[in-house]
Amino acid sequence: MTDTAVPPAFKADETYTPEGQYTFANSREGVRRLPFPFPDDEYMYSMNLEPHVPAGDGAMRAAFDIDEHYISECRHRVQMLEEMPGVHYVALPHMMEAQWDLLELLFESYARDYPEHFTLTKNGNEWHWQNRLLGIDDTFTFGDPSTLELEPMEYATRQAQGEFVVLEERDGDLVIGAGMTTQRADYSLRFNVGMRFFEFHGPVPKLHEMGILDRALKFLLRMKPGHPVRRVNWTLTVNPRLETSVETLPDWAPDRATVTDENAGDLVHLRIELQPLHRLPRSNAIVFPVRTYLVSLAELVEHAPDWAKRLHRALATLDPALVDYKGLTRYHASAVSWLAQYDDGAPLAGGYPWADGGIQPGA
Amino acid sequence: MLITGIKSRPVYDQLVPMASGLRHIAVAQGSGGKPVLRLLAEMTAGQRASTTVVYSTESFTGNSYLSELQDQDDVELRVVATNSEALQALDDVLSTANMGTRLYLAGSEGFIGTAMQVASAYGLDRDEILREHAGSFVRRVWCAHCDTYTENVTTRVFRCPGCELDLVVRDHYSSRLAAFQGVKADGEVPGELPEIEELDT
């Protein structure tokens, strides 16, 4: 992984929308630093939670990863919030303490992990925040919402990559209390706010039967501040479109019918979700971030050929219930057929790429 | 996208007198009158004397238990013609309620859900409320695309009166919105609709 050590330059004007003609693209370095989520040739759910400790020099190095798309993605967030007010950001009134918790966690993490881009200076509750990538230089009073132009969670997450869902602990359960989700995959934030852990996982097949939800909830309720955990998840998306909510399904679902065996390499994108969960210290809430990465099948073949082979095998053997749940029914075969051209069947290493001996991107 | 078999639907109870209650409020609609009559029959004289029943005669199936309820002359009864009036009456009663109030809801899923919204606003806990589903399986549906709520939906696919898209009703329920989720049924290829089955579960 020698070529991932140099951070790629930030690209400020990429688009994730058809109106902007989907100019999003990854550099070679950008592909090879991805948290590739397939440790084995066959994929099935598991809790796959592990301590969120720095690993390697790719996406697992920082508490909250930023990459070459940071500026473009923050601009996209603002655009989505302005186009559909009240749809992508919701916070119930009693979540204000958790909002400040989240702001603190994000800003402290960014300033610690990327001192060249972010600086947080505290003088008691008077905080000075500098974000040089977005040209922000603000002072505010921590805990006093009147000193910010936006609610603290919206203010902080407009400067962050990934979506953020805040879960409050109530009666031994976790309930959705707030979310910044301009890039959610096929659900509605407004619909899900207020749902309990089993309810918002309702649409996911097999979880209940496999006993995963019971164990996951028990595990999460034992989380302590300062000891984050992470997991990775994935789906496929046609075009590099970040905003694929249930609300706008009429806009993006037709894209699924445009995929052919010939164009799948450019149209079909692996959507990787890195989910580092943190217990928040004052509110006792848990923040569930979904850091989303998009990479086209063609980019994988070009820059990470072994990952492309692994993806081919995982998709080819994917459980039909998951094909349906992930919305892949109409183009799954085309994606598999396109990737098959680049899989010679050679044995691949097992394990995540950031683990010792795990699968690397390939030459 | 999973349409059926989603485990976010409420699990309903059977109405039985809650012994810890000092004041009992039963709110029912249409066929929900029947479980309320059964509840009243299981109550002690003291419990009946501290019970208020709000009954809406609005009914999708046409079932009415009005005369039987009017026969319960030791129970306070308020009769209204519509479900929205019943919710207003519940709001009025709860606004003067004290500790020890127990709430009983019976009727369609949409009615119970919207009554739960009122109860939640007053901070009633789940262990202070019992809910019994009665009558038809009509659903209240929220359109994810235009934010319109449609009452009494009976089929898996229906046309949204707000945006006029054909929506498929998922078995996915939001307590906060008191509604099932409706999403464009032919999202991928216009005109390719799923089967329009009866919603009878």
Interface residues (C-beta under 8 A of the other chain):
Chain A: D186 S188 R190 F191 N192 V193 G194 M195 F198 E199 F200 H201 G202 P203 V204 P205 H208 V246 E247 T248 L249 P250 A253 P254 R256 A257 D324 Y325 G327 R330
Chain B: M1 L2 G5 I6 K7 S8 W142 A144 H145 L165 R170 H172 Y173 S174 S175 R176 L177 Q181 V183 K184 G187 E188 V189 P190
